[in-house]
């Protein structure tokens, strides 16, 4: 890690995807060894299965055992928590998720991404009550939370201030039609870039990969890249190093591992 910068971790969403067999995964690699392989090519993976349903403690323990010591997973919070009219009533859902075995990941437990539907609008009072429900730790493990909001009503300084007050990161949406909010609100940055294309062998052009690598370095030093859209004015002189978690998601999914690996090479 360079002096004055946080650590940059780059990965993909999940690791089980049939078209990756023979493209990302070597021919003949058994499915049960795919996580072992992927975790040695990447530095993080976002687990999206936790969004759709609960996982067993044994699964989290297995994922911990199959990955390198310095590997980190991020988790998607369950949709049953965020897809509700009154977020202030999500307390029991949050507790069920956090006591479902996620601590079996131990120090490999990275940020938790609470993703909201594109139709969910910003209700300052209700959203603050939701943020207050997110614990700072569990079973001695520190927790880092990010919120992925997808409605234009969140592009307001009030939301930025609220997230900052609670130390919650706002997921940066890259190369997508979702609202982009690049403001720093937490001790880490969580980015999801969604623009890979079939026409590019690495998902992105070399120039685009260079641009995202440069942005990652800037974010790791605590800066907001000027070519990204932020809502509130950036306070110059307040930069502190931040760990960066960047995931290549959606787009032309078959190319996502190649894009992530290329970004890892460019940010080392």
Secondary structure, DSSP 8 states (H G I E B T S, - for coil): --TT---EEEEEE-S--GGGBTTTB-TT--GGGHHHHHTTT-SEEEE-HHHHS---HHHHHHHHHHS-TT-EEEEE--HHHHSSS-GGG-HHHHHHHHTTTGGGGGGGEEEEEEE--TT----HHHHHHHHHHS-SEETTEE--EEEE--SGGG-SHHHHHHHHHHT-EE-EEESSSS-------SSEEEEEE----TTSTTSS-HHHHHHHHHHHHHHHTT---TTS--SS---TT-----EEEEEE-SSSGGGHHHHHHHHHHHH-
